[in-house]
Amino acid sequence: MELGWRRRGSLSHPPPERSAMPVSPPPPAPHVRQVDAGWQLPGIANLHSHAFQRAMAGLAERQTHPEDSFWTWRDTMYRMAARFDPDSLHAVASQLYVEMLEAGYTTVCEFHYLHHAPDGRSYADPTAMSQALIAAARDAGIRLTLLPVLYMAGGFDGRALGERQKRFGHDVDGYLRLFETLHAQSSDTLRVGCALHSLRAVPADAMHVVLTALPADARVHIHIAEQVGEVQDCLAIRDRRPVEWLLQNAEVDARWTLVHATHLNDWEVAGIANSGATVAICPTTEANLGDGLFRLRDYLAAGGAWGIGSDSHISVSPVEELRWLEYGQRLVSRHRNIAVRPDSPSVGETLLGGVHATAANATGFEDTHDDVVVLDAQAPILAGAGAEDLADRWIFSGNRPVVVEVEVAGSTVVRGGRHRDRDAVAARFHSAMAGLLASSRHRFTTP
């Protein structure tokens, strides 16, 4: 079943018209001001997170196949995913969210698909795993946009979920019940949106039913066009590339966030930009998995909206995501200073302006003026910095942490560079990791 309009033939037809929903204006330079503790900036939104994967960071770096790729990495991820329960998820997510806050993230979009027990049976409380994430975010003091994932099929051909995927799965009715239960918990620091895992995991008719049932202001996130194989399979089954198919079969607008969108043609670049949707780019994970490079230069030229995510959390640093977003473009183009605009020649200001401009659309948090990050003015890498060069100095001067204070919703959660509960959270994390790795004392990646 296909939805909406579809135009066959050449890909030279015009991209969809821009949605009538308001789209953020071109990103201004982030507001920077001096305070007693140092330099104050707005907090940063992390648009894509799989919290449980923080537990496997560094455990998939041994070759398991001569042509290791995302698909072999996924086997390791499935083995780790099978070990989690609500308690271990709470411990790992709490540690992750503390690390995010200490790095300058103040909001996280959690793309959550570990819904059931490892054998696929529902917990007594079907929301148990989601509640673990909500509690972890509340305890850490970070804003959370929880995105329960609809995951129904094992491929574009509609095959059933494999054994290792069963804990991810819902039918449409079950998913909507989950969404409604969680959405009722929305608060000043919790938003609940919808995540469609991917086009390969959500049949077209199910996507239509779910999108129709959502509240009008619900945010929608989806993995798309991350892998060349995904593009090829979509072409073979649906006769369209993934982003092309989505734009022609769903009302994509500024409420949508397309995660990765790595492999795009010219029509798709223009189509996403015109729709007002945000692309969540995850440079460190995309590099770690060998996904490829997003077409940033072309997308910026088209006026596209974008943000960053730490995804698999092999790095928990907005500085590293932003730096490597720019550096990847320099490597492929063999030029410097790519992420700029005519009114913003500073790469650092353009990058920070970009992530701040799209945060509300992607997260659903409209007013975050009380979320601020303070950088240490006495840090050597910021010696002599002024408001005009602070962003560039922070992003391109090294890796030594310089975040000394973080406030979220008016509450101080980081002071002196340390989260208020760092030690207690770390102790729980160590205990959880001992349990998660107990049966893999030699090499976690050994099947």
N, C-alpha and C positions, 0 to 999 in steps of 0.2 A: 504494500500500500504506500502510495506517495501522497504528499500533502501540498496544498497550496499550488502555486504556479510552477511550471517547469518548462523550460525552453530548450529544445533540442538543437543540435547542429553546432556551429562554430562557437568557440569560447570568446569571440570578439564582441558579443552582445554586451550592452551596457550593464554595469553592476547595479544592484538594487539601489533605489533612491534612499537617501538618509531618512531614518526614522523620525517621526514627529516628536518623539520623546526628547526632552532637552539633553543636549550633549555638552560636556564640560568644554569651556573655551580653551584656547591654546594655553599650555601650562605656564604660569608665571614663575619667576624665581621664588624659591621658598623663602618665607619670612625668617630672617636671621636677626637676632638682637643679643646684645650683651646683657648678662645678668650677673649677680654676685658669684655664682658658681662657675661661670664660663659662657659659652656661646649656646643660645637656645634656638632649637629648630622644631618644626612640627614632627610628631611621631610618624613612623613609616608603616604602611600596611603590607603584610605578607599575604599575597593573593593565592598561594597554593601550598598546601601542607598535607602530607600523609604522616601523622605524628608517630605511628608505630615504627616507621622506617628509620627513625633516629637510632633505634636499637641495633640496626645492621650496618650503620655507617662504618666503612672500612673492612667489612666482612665479605665483600664481593669483589675483591681486587686480586684474586688469584685466577689464572687462566683455567677454565673448565672445558674449553673447546677452542680449536685453532681459529675459529671465526666468532669469538665471543661478541655478543651484541646485547641490545635491550632484551631480546627474547631469552637468552641464557641467564641474564641477570634476573629476569622474572622468576625463574625456577628457585633461585636463592630467596627472593622476596616471598614467594609462596610458602617456603619452609619456615621462614620467620613468622609470617602472618598466622600460621597454624598454631603457634605457641601462646598466643595472647589470650588473656581473659580480662574482665573488667578491672581487676586490681592491678595487673601488670601494665595495662594500657594507661591507667591513671598515673602510675609512677613514671612511666616513660614520657607521657605527654606533659606532666608537670615539670620534669627536668627540661624538656625542649622549650616550653613556654618561658621558663626562667631564663634560659639562654637567649631566647628571642628578645626579651625585655632588656637584658643587659647589653644586647647588641644594637638596640634602637628601634626594634619593631614594637608597635603598640597595639596592633590589630592582626589577627590571623584568620584566614579562611581555611577551615579544616574540611578537606575533601575526604569524607569518611565512608568507608565501605566494609569495615569489619563488624558486621551487624550481628551475626549469630555465633553460636558455639562452633568449634572447628568441624564438627560433623554435619553442620548445616541446620541443626535443630535450633529453634528459637530459645533464648533464655526465658526464664519465668517472667521477667520484665523484658519485653521485646526491645526496649530502649536502653538496656543496661550498658552497652558499649558506648552509646551516645552520651549517657549520663556521666560516664567516666571522663569523657572529654570536657563536658560542661563543668564538672567539678574541678578538673585540672586547671582550666582557664580561670575559673572563679578564684581558686586558691592562689594561683600565680598573680592574678590581677591584670590579665591581658583581655582586651576585647576579643570576642569570638564570633565569627560568622560560621555557624555549623552548617555544613552542606551534606546531608545524608544522600548517599549515592544510590541511584537506580541502576541495577546490574542484572540483566536478565538472560543474556545469550553469550555463547562462547565465540562468536564470530559473525561476520556479515551474512553468512548462510543460515543463521538462526539455530545453529547446533546448541544442544543443551550444555549447561555449565558443567565443567569438569569437576572431579571430586574436590580438588583444591580450591575451587571457586565457589563451592556451595554456601560457605558462610557469608558470601557477599550478596547472595541473591534474594530478590523479592518478586512477587507478581505485582501487577499494578495496584490492586486493591490493598495489598499488604504495605506497599510503599507509601501510598497516600495516607493510610492510617498512621504509619510512623511519622510522616511529615506533619500531619495535623497535631499529633501528640506533642512533638517537639516544638512546633511553631507556637503552641499555646504558652510555652515557657519564655518567649521573647521578652527582653528587658532592655534597660539602658546599656548594658554591656554584652548582650546576647542577641544576635540575629540568626534566623534560620532560613536558609534558602534551599534550592534544589540543585543537585548535581546529577547530570546524565553522564554515566561513566565515559561513554564514547559511542559513536555511531555503530561500532561493531557489537557493542554490548546491549544496545537499546533498540529494539525493532521500531520501525517508523510509526506503526499504529499506536504502540504503547507511548512513544514520545508525544504524539498528538494528544492522547487522553490525559497524560500527566500535565502537559503545558496548559491545557484548557482548564484543568482543575485548580491550578495554583492561584494564590492571591495575585492581584494585578501588580503589586509592587515587589513580588518575590524575585530575588536574584537567581539567575540560572548560570551554572558553570558546566563546562564540558571539556574533556580531553579531546583534542582533534589534531589530525595531520602531524602527529609526533614522529611517526616512522614511515619510511618509504614503503614498507610492506603494507601498512594500513592504507596508504593511498592506492596502491595497486589493487588490493582486495576490494576497495570501495568502487573503483573503476570497473572491475570485473563483475561485481554483483549489482551495483546500482547505476552503472554507466555514467557516473559523475565522480569527480574528486571530492573528498570529504567536505572541505569548506564550501565548495561550490554547491554541493547537494544541500548542505545545511541552510545556506543563504536562500536557496530556492524553495525550501520546504518548511521553513519556520520563520516566524516574525522576529528575527534577530534585531535587537536594538540595544540601547545603552544599559539595559538591565542584564545583559549577557556578558559573560567572561569566557573567552576561548583560550584554553590552556595549551601552551606550546605553539600550535599553528606553525610548525617549523617549515613544512614543505608546501609552499604556496606558489601559484603562478601569478602573472600580472593581474588577471581579472580578480583573483581572490584577494590580493593585497588591496586593491581599490574597493572591492566589495565589503571587506571588514571595516575599512576606514569609513566608508559611506554609511554603514549601518549604525555607527556609534558604539559598537561593542568594544570591550577592552580585551587586549591580548595579554595573558599572564605569561611572561617569559621567565624561564627558570635556568639561567645560564650555567650554574655549577652542576646541576643535575643533568641538563642536556649535554654538557661536555662529558660528564662521568659516564653516561650511558651511550655516548657516541651518536646522539640523535642527529646532529647537524646544527647549522646556524640559522637563526631567524633573519628574515630580510629586513633588518632594522632601517637601513638607509632609505630604501624604497617606501617603507611603511611610514616613516616620519615625513617624507616628502608628500605622501598622500594625506597627511593630517591625522593619522591613526592614533587611537588611545591605547595606552599600554601600562603595565605595572610589572612587578617582579614577585617571584615566589621562591621559597627554598625547597619545596617539593620533597625530595628524599632525604634532605638534611645532611648530606655529606659536608655541607657548610651551613652555618647558621649566622650569616653576616650580610646585612644589606650592602655594606661596602664592597664585599667580594662579588655579590651578584651584579651590582652596577658597574664595577670596574671591568669585569669580564664580559659584560654585555658590550661595552665599548671596545675592549681589547680584541674580542672575536672579530668585530667588524674591521678593525685595523689590520689584523692578520690576513683576512681574506681580500681586502681592498688594497693593501700595501700603502695606505694613507693614514694620516692622523686626524684626530678631532672630528669624529664622524657624527656623534650625537649632539648636533647644534642646530639652531634655527637662526634666521636673519636677525631676530630680536634678542637672541641669547647665544652669543659666541662662546660662553663658558660651558664646557662639557658637563662639569659637575652640577652647575645650576640647572641645565637642561634636564639632566637625569633626575635630580631630586624634584624638579618641577613636574616632570612627567608622572612620577609615582604619586605625588600629592594630588595632582589634578584628577586622577581616576579612582582614588580610594573610595569615595562615597558611592559612586556607581557600582563598583565591584563588591563592596562589603555590605552596603545597606545602612551604614552609619553616616547620617547626614551631618551631624554636629560633633566634631572631635576637637574643638578648640582647646579643651582641657588636656589633650594628649601632647606632651612635649618631651623632647630629648635635649639634655644639656651636655655639651662637649667640653672637655677640660681645656681651658685656655692656657694652662701651664704645661700641657703635653708638648714634648719636643717637636712633634710633627706639626703642631699648630703655632709654634713660636713666631711671633710677629704677624700672625694672620689678621686679616680684616674681614668685614662683612662681604666685601667684593670677591675674595678669593677663598673663603672658608670652605665652600662645598668642594672645590677642586683639591684643596689641601687634605680634606678628610678622606676623599675617595682615592686619591692618587699618591698618597705619601707613605703608605706602609700598612702594616697589619696590627700594630700595637693598639689595644683597645683604648678609646678616648671618651667613651660614654661614661659620665660620672653620675648622672641623675636622670630618672625617667618618671614622669607622672602620667597616669591613665585615669580619665574621668575625674581629675582633680586629686587623686590619691597618689602619694609618692611610693613607688614600688622598688625603685633602685636608688640607692644613695651611696656615694663614695665608690661607685662602680660595682657594688654588690647588691644583689637582690635581697630583699628583707628576709626571705626564708631559704637562702641558698643552701646552707649546710643541711637542714632537715630534708629538703627535697632531694639533694644529692645522695643522702644516706638511703632514702627509699629507692632511688634509682639503682644504686649499687646492689641492693638486695634483689630487686626485680631482674636485673641483668644476670645475676648469678643463677636465678631460676630459669630464665629464658635460654641460657647457654649451657645448662647443666649436663645435657645429654650430648653435647658437641664439644668435648674438651680438646679434641685435636684440631680439626678445622671445620668451622661452621659450614663451609661451602662443599664439604664432602657429602654427596647424596646419600 
